Amino acid sequence: MTKLQSVARPKTPDNLQYEPGITEQIQAMTASFQILILGYGEMGHAMEYLLKDHHQLAIWNKFPNAGFSSAVIEESAPHANIVLFCLPVNPHQEVVQQIAPLLKKTCLCVSIAKGLDETGKTAAQIFAQNLAENQPYALLYGPMISEEIRAGRYAFGQLGCRDLAAFQTMEACFCHTKLYIAHTFDITGISWSVILKNVYAMAFGMADELKETLIKLITFMVRQAHHERNQYITVRPEPVEGLDQSLLKLGDNVRGYLAVVALQELSQIVLTLGGQADSPYHLAGLGDLITTATSESSHHHELGRRLTRD
């Protein structure tokens, strides 16, 4: 699906919004890039699906699967216009240090890694400390479930970068796809938004599991009580004497409360860490939180459920 107009974007610190002109849009539609994808896991496959028809791709994987021929970094990196880091954050520093001397000065490095490495650094901090001083880099975060991307469904990302030229490059890169991106200058804000939203997604999983656990427990208690009286009963959703029925109301209402409290707290944390207080309310924060907290394929939502069960 061809995109002729940009989606609405968060305002820049100068209270301005970037909207490309017709000439820029035409140039974007005809642009073709040499792209090096680092990592061939779920998101590596998703990026390949999005980009293979309009760009020249090289894909590197540290541990190639059977039947997969991995690109050689030393051969592919010098020619790349864009390097997509579809890797966990832990190996970022090693890979960045390996690839940095090989890159063209204009090559854009983009990471989708959410989290901290073993030393407590974000992907943005690793880029800033290990790439050449003027090497452009960006972070791409938001509701982008890989299974849905590969199924041809829409996805939405927020690109954090300090240079609008980098955003224009990535917008041109994805202009033929169903991945729509918005821009923000607040790299720190989106970095911490995507890290901490996983914690809150676990809280949503805990709430959902606790509700179901209580219902199972109540059902067992009712059956056990009537079994002891040698009476057969079909359990119905009726009040149980001596039980606080408000416990059964934990589901949807608590989700709404969790969402508000999570965003308020996240906004305060992001501001304290040097980001903008409104960053958690955009795609990398609220957008990704809702998807992670409600999707059946969410790892962190399931982790919250498992923690409650255990």
Stockholm file with secondary structure:
# STOCKHOLM 1.0

chainA/1-310         MTKLQSVARPKTPDNLQYEPGITEQIQAMTASFQILILGYGEMGHAMEYLLKDHHQLAIWNKFPNAGFSSAVIEESAPHANIVLFCLPVNPHQEVVQQIAPLLKKTCLCVSIAKGLDETGKTAAQIFAQNLAENQPYALLYGPMISEEIRAGRYAFGQLGCRDLAAFQTMEACFCHTKLYIAHTFDITGISWSVILKNVYAMAFGMADELKETLIKLITFMVRQAHHERNQYITVRPEPVEGLDQSLLKLGDNVRGYLAVVALQELSQIVLTLGGQADSPYHLAGLGDLITTATSESSHHHELGRRLTRD
#=GR chainA/1-310 SS CCCCSCCCCCCCTTSCCCCCCHHHHHHHHHCCCEEEEECCSHHHHHHHHHHTTTSEEEEECSSCCTTCCCCCHHHHGGGCSEEEECSCSTTHHHHHHHHGGGSCTTCEEEECCCSCCTTSCCHHHHHHHHSCTTCCEEEEESSCCHHHHHTTCCEEEEEECSCHHHHHHHHHHTTTSSEEEEEESCHHHHHHHHHHHHHHHHHHHHHHHHHHHHHHHHHHHHHHHHHHTTCCCCCCSCCCTTSCGGGGGCHHHHHHHHHHHHHHHHHHHHHHTTSCTTGGGSIIIIIHHHHHHHCTTCHHHHHHHHHHHC
#=GC SS_cons         CCCCSCCCCCCCTTSCCCCCCHHHHHHHHHCCCEEEEECCSHHHHHHHHHHTTTSEEEEECSSCCTTCCCCCHHHHGGGCSEEEECSCSTTHHHHHHHHGGGSCTTCEEEECCCSCCTTSCCHHHHHHHHSCTTCCEEEEESSCCHHHHHTTCCEEEEEECSCHHHHHHHHHHTTTSSEEEEEESCHHHHHHHHHHHHHHHHHHHHHHHHHHHHHHHHHHHHHHHHHHTTCCCCCCSCCCTTSCGGGGGCHHHHHHHHHHHHHHHHHHHHHHTTSCTTGGGSIIIIIHHHHHHHCTTCHHHHHHHHHHHC
//
